[in-house]
Amino acid sequence: MSAGAVIEQYKRWGNSVELRVFDHLPYQRRLEIARALAVATTSSAEQPLQMLPITPEEVYAKYAGVVALVDGQFGGYVGAMQPLKHGVRTMSEVGSLWVPGEFRRHGIGTSLTKSVSRLIQLDGITPYAFCNPSSKGIFDASGYQERTLRDVPEEAGSLCARCPKLGARVLGVECCDTVMVYEEQHDK
Ligand SMILES: CC(C)(COP(=O)(O)OP(=O)(O)OC[C@H]1O[C@@H](n2cnc3c(N)ncnc32)[C@H](O)[C@@H]1OP(=O)(O)O)[C@@H](O)C(=O)NCCC(=O)NCCS
């Protein structure tokens, strides 16, 4: 990744928000964040939202990750999976989007999504996502458009087998989430 450690800094509701590349954070910080994500995505409080559980190892294995820090505190994460070929495109799934309860509805989820999408698009990769009802608006506002399973790599549907709410899905037949593909261009 060519991006520096701090991608963006801004003030929101009197707090300083910083977006940083996960891989550039100190080891201990990465460990804490990966563990926090694993706990959050297996917690019963989040289950109705159909978010796939993620292990710390899977957080480290992502192609790219962006973290929000609110006055230095962990304020959210989004990751992009290792790219896959799909026709002429190289595509990466943006997901594991999570913002701690106390920081929600301040635009952090949207900032994270826009940021990771631009970052990987600059590498020539087309981002896509499976959105649940609470994240669909964020992806709508971040340059994504509704598509179908045919527009994303076939392997992408295999993750549905791990969906905690609805169980295994058959690719192309049905999907519990909305398939969205990033259609904006950012050349600089
Ligand atoms: C989904 C999630 C990441 C959203 O994070 P967030 O930081 O609250 O996201 P945002 O603040 O950018 O946007 C959320 C909503 O708040 C609204 N909002 C943003 N800033 C706002 C403000 N200052 N005042 C009021 N509303 C605001 C947005 O317009 C958006 O509205 P919408 O739901 O109608 O689209 C968070 O709720 C979460 O972690 N949920 C559990 C995990 C999950 O479901 N992840 C998605 C997996 S695909």
The ligand as a Gaussian input file, in Angstrom:
#p B3LYP/6-31G(d) Opt

LIG

0 1
 C      -23.236000      -0.113000      10.446000
 C      -22.283000       0.734000      11.284000
 C      -20.852000       0.396000      10.924000
 C      -22.558000       2.217000      10.984000
 O      -21.550000       3.016000      11.608000
 P      -21.793000       4.585000      11.859000
 O      -20.515000       5.202000      12.242000
 O      -22.949000       4.760000      12.761000
 O      -22.183000       5.058000      10.373000
 P      -22.545000       6.539000       9.909000
 O      -22.653000       7.444000      11.089000
 O      -21.614000       6.926000       8.840000
 O      -23.965000       6.322000       9.246000
 C      -25.024000       5.680000       9.955000
 C      -26.290000       6.512000       9.821000
 O      -26.153000       7.675000      10.632000
 C      -26.447000       8.817000       9.838000
 N      -25.651000       9.914000      10.368000
 C      -24.342000      10.162000      10.127000
 N      -23.957000      11.259000      10.806000
 C      -25.056000      11.684000      11.481000
 C      -25.293000      12.756000      12.369000
 N      -24.345000      13.622000      12.693000
 N      -26.532000      12.877000      12.911000
 C      -27.506000      12.007000      12.606000
 N      -27.331000      10.952000      11.757000
 C      -26.126000      10.816000      11.226000
 C      -26.071000       8.418000       8.434000
 O      -26.717000       9.208000       7.449000
 C      -26.548000       6.986000       8.408000
 O      -27.946000       6.975000       8.189000
 P      -28.691000       5.731000       7.472000
 O      -28.694000       4.617000       8.495000
 O      -30.037000       6.265000       7.163000
 O      -27.875000       5.376000       6.254000
 C      -22.532000       0.508000      12.806000
 O      -23.896000       0.713000      13.086000
 C      -22.131000      -0.900000      13.234000
 O      -20.979000      -1.121000      13.600000
 N      -23.113000      -1.841000      13.208000
 C      -22.858000      -3.234000      13.582000
 C      -22.016000      -3.961000      12.553000
 C      -22.624000      -3.943000      11.163000
 O      -23.805000      -4.170000      10.961000
 N      -21.752000      -3.681000      10.180000
 C      -22.115000      -3.670000       8.770000
 C      -21.727000      -4.975000       8.146000
 S      -22.078000      -4.946000       6.396000

